[in-house]
Amino acid sequence: MKNYSPPTFLESVDANFTRAAKVSGLPKGLLSQIQTCNSVYQMNFPVKIGNSYQVISAFRVQHSHHRAPTKGGIRYSIHVNQEEVMALAALMTYKCAIVDVPFGGAKGGVKITPWKYTEEQLEKITRRYTTELVRKNFIGPGVDVPAPDYGTGSREMAWILDTYQTFKGGEIDAAGCVTGKPVTQNGIRGRTEATGRGVYYGLKHLLSYEKDMAEIGLTAGMAGKTMVVQGLGNVGYYTAKICQDEGDAKIIAVSEFEGAIHDPNGIDIDKLFKHRKKTGSILNFPGAKNLKKREAALELKCDILVPAALENQITMVNAKKISAKIIAEAANGPVSTDADAYLREKGVIIVPDMYLNAGGVTVSYFEWLKNLSHMRFGRMEKRFNQNTYSMFADSLEKMTGKRITNKERSMLTKGADEIDLVRSGLEETMVTAYEQIREIYKRKKSVTDLRTAAFLSALNKVASDYMNMGIFP
Ligand code: NAD
């Protein structure tokens, strides 16, 4: 592997697109329009840090305007570059189409190492970045709606909303200019965990197909499956926690920036999270062994490998050492296109990013709808449903002559809260999207993997939008 350099993230996305485009049967011009990035805004702005000024580079890319607004997260990382943001924006277009959320794809990036700045300095940078977006009309509830990504969270989203509102006083739908906000600031319950929970629902459904699992030597169901997780940030933590708590998966190794740990008996994710908070590291976790290198975790024998950090983590440098049966792409672009081809050939199931991590944008869509309707989900119907179910329970008691216990009654008569509806909508979305992808995968002979099937699902939907506009008859 001496002279090997992996394809860039954008090259991988383009290669994967081309593979699917070839079997799509769609006209060439239309495919070019779908593939191309419509708008790229690169900006540099000064921010006073301490006693001097720093010039910060940042981007916002709107990949496709076939639907409005465009939508996609904002990444804070020193590795941010135009190509990376373009690749991420393209994935957003396909992702939104796959899960039927009515947005075009977009992405933003600010080239900084966030932990090198104080909270106050980060606020300054975020507010200045938002100002640049407002100036160029690159943000707004009907224009382009950012969300969290690597290195950002609800705190940054709250600063973005406040800055936007400062410029757009009186705009009635202003809260819909950004999603992933704190619940107290027009956010929605369940958004923080949404990407990880979506990974859980997607994996659970995939694992439920007995025949598909038998083909790779696994039994159906998540319970007892061994799992390795790379990255214990937002996506990695919630994926691991929910797969462990609700799916009974066994997390045998975790890899983070500072190193990796392994315990074949299983690692309690919440205890590990607390341990990291206390000591600043996942290393030296009681009962687990520290691995020599953080990359070593990826090579452990396991049923499911979950890369949840960054792109290009599995390339031809380490692909031959991967011994997982399923790679669940919780991060965007973790497997380079050449490694993807090699692993597919070996019979590994790769669950593609643009499907599997779509839970974030799905719940962002719910948040945006909540902002536009100016009302919490469940507010109108919760009590009505509770009263109706209560009457049913009373009738049941009368008819059977048996008493329903208080516990049973409270379960039977519960009206749905916002969090229940968000989780229900998310599960429904992940299951339906997987059914559509699997149907293409099983039906179309020229499609031999889930990524190509996912691309085709997206391409057909985006193409039909363009055709409905009369642009490509
Ligand atoms: P995050 O910043 O919350 O967490 C990422 C974690 O990965 C950090 O703790 C970091 O230390 C760790 N990490 C970085 N490099 C690593 C390495 N080489 N080995 C091990 N750990 C490493 O970011 P996030 O929001 O969880 O995003 C992770 C990935 O998921 C990204 O690819 C992002 O684009 C994708 N994603 C995020 C969301 C979302 O809602 N946040 C939605 C869809 C996709």
Boltz pocket constraint, residues with backbone or C-beta under 6 A from the ligand:
constraints:
  - pocket:
      binder: B
      contacts: [[A, 73], [A, 148], [A, 149], [A, 150], [A, 151], [A, 152], [A, 191], [A, 192], [A, 195], [A, 230], [A, 231], [A, 232], [A, 233], [A, 234], [A, 235], [A, 236], [A, 255], [A, 256], [A, 257], [A, 259], [A, 294], [A, 308], [A, 309], [A, 310], [A, 311], [A, 330], [A, 331], [A, 332], [A, 333], [A, 357], [A, 358], [A, 360], [A, 361]]
      max_distance: 6.0
